[in-house]
Amino acid sequence: MKHGLVLGKFMPPHLGHLYLLDFARTFADTLTIVVGSLEDEPIPGQLRYQWMKELYPCQDVVHLTDPNPQHPDEHPEFWAVWKSSLEKVCGRPIDLLFASEDYGLKLAEVLGSRFIPTNGMRESLPISGTQIREEPLRYWELIPRVVRPYFVETVVFVGPESTGKTFLSRKLADSLEASWVPEYARTYLAGREDNFALQDMEVIARGQWASMEAAKQMGKPLVVSDTDALTTLLWCQELFGEVPASVNELVSRESPDLTLILKPDVPWVEDELRLRPETREAFFERCLRLLEELGRDYRIIEGDWESRERDGRIAFQQALRP
């Protein structure tokens, strides 16, 4: 039984890595995948470790967090340090060392293993983790599905009632072939005749959050959402004079790439779920202050419907596709 080892940062994993790993697990009888990480790296090591466990559930995936030197000139005992770490984290002899880079030959020698070079896909998949981190959209097809949600961009529409959040968010999503997230409150409250309570607002906020997270799993690089927990927070204040801790917590976790706040300068349209036309201006100002407090990147969308649709697209292009 030959035991193999693949070492990598997988920052992030991409199809080139998957080719190497599929080659290695087919070649060896057993395989250990070592995810090496340092604290200050751009993608958290624990997340990369979770990705690799999802991608290779039948392999032994381990997380190496030792603060090892990254280049031989950083430490006089560079190879000995790495030998000690890898033998400790693997816990058994390493017969085969798989790598597509030059360090593999020396590392295999240090470990007393046979080096199995694996660079057959480098010409057809000339990609690096750095390139993907810098331009994920350009290399979207080379990113495994489990990794894609990390790179998904989100655009959120917020603002008072009857300002076009649903209409405009749907139009923008359709024009960009993005995943669209409807307002969960409408789903939750549809058909209800009883008065809703503060506890319902917690469910609505959680439902909107869950809807957005589920949309990120759909495989598209952009999610456009009709509202988020920030709007729910404002309605908690408006209707009940208090905000549940769970809603505040969701707002603090949200980090949309762009927020479009709609100004209430279009006519009010009656709707069975709409409540207070007289408070739209005040609601808008409160929403604006909260966006400032949270430090969100936002744009104000105003004017007639044609202007709103046009300016929403322009805001997206300027903020996320400069």
Residue, then its C-alpha position, 0 to 999 in steps of 0.5 A: m500500500k503506497h501512501g501519497l502526499v499533496l501539499g498546497k495552500f489552495m488559495p483558492p482551490h481551482l481546476g488545476h489543483l483538482y487535476l493534480l489531486d485526482f491524479a494523485r488519488t488515482f495513482a496512490d493507494t491512500l492519499t493525504i492532502v495537506v492544506g498549509s496556511l498562515e494567519d495573515e493570508p488573504i483567504p482564511g486557512q480554516l475556510r480553505y481546509q473546509w473547502m478541501k474536505e468538501l471537495y475530497p470527503c473520502q481522502d485524509v485532509v489535514h490542516l497545517t498551521d505551523p508558522n513555517p518559512q515559505h522560502p529556503d532563504e528564510h531559514p537555515e533549516f528550511w527543509a528540516v522544519w518542513k520535514s518535521s511538520l509534514e511527518k507530524v501532521c501526516g502521522r505515517p510514512i510518506d511513500l509518494l510526494f506529488a507536486s507540479e512545482d520544482y520544490g517537489l523533488k527536493l521535498a521528496e528527497v528530504l522526506g525519503s519519498r519517491f517524487i511523482p511529478t504532475n504537471g500534465m495540465r499546466e499548459s491547458l490550465p495555466i492558472s494560479g490562485t493569485q490570478i483568481r483572487e485578482e480577477p475571479l469573474r474572468y476565471w469563473e469556470l476554473i473555480p470549483r462550485v463549492v468555492r464560488p460563493y466566496f467570490v460572489e458579489t452582492v448588490v442590495f436594494v434598500g429604501p422606503e416603501s413603494t420606491g421600486k425595489t422589487f421592480l428595479s432589482r429584478k430588472l437589474a438581475d435579469s439584465l446581468e444574468a444574476s441570481w435574484v433574491p425577492e423580498y422574503a417578507r412578502t413570502y412570509l406574510a402572504g395570506r396572513e390575516d393576524n397582526f404580526a409581532l416583533q418575533d415575526m421580524e426576526v423570522i423575516a430578517r433570518g429568511q432574507w439572510a438565508s435567501m441571499e446565502a442560498a442564492k450564492q450557491m446557485g453558481k452565478p458570480l452576482v446576486v441582486s437582492d430586493t432588500d436585506a436585514l438593514t431594512t428589517l431593522l428600520w421597520c423594527q424601529e418604526l413599528f415596535g420601537e426596538v430591534p431584536a439582538s438577532v436582527n442587529e447581529l444579521v445586519s453586522r454580518e451583512s457585507p454587500d458589495l454595493t447598496l442602492i438606496l431608492k429615494p421616495d420621489v415617485p408616486w405612492v402605489e397602494d399594496e396590501l402589505r404597504l403601511r405608511p406613505e407619510t413616513r417615506e421621507a423620514f424612513f429614507e433619511r434614517c436608512l441613509r444615516l445607517l448606511e453611513e454608520l455601517g460604512r457601506d458603499y452605496r449610491i442614491i437612486e432617484g428620478d423617474w422609472e427610466s432614470r432609476e433603471r439607467d442609474g442603477r446599471i451605471a452605479f453597478q458598472q462604476a462600483l463593481r465593473p470599473 
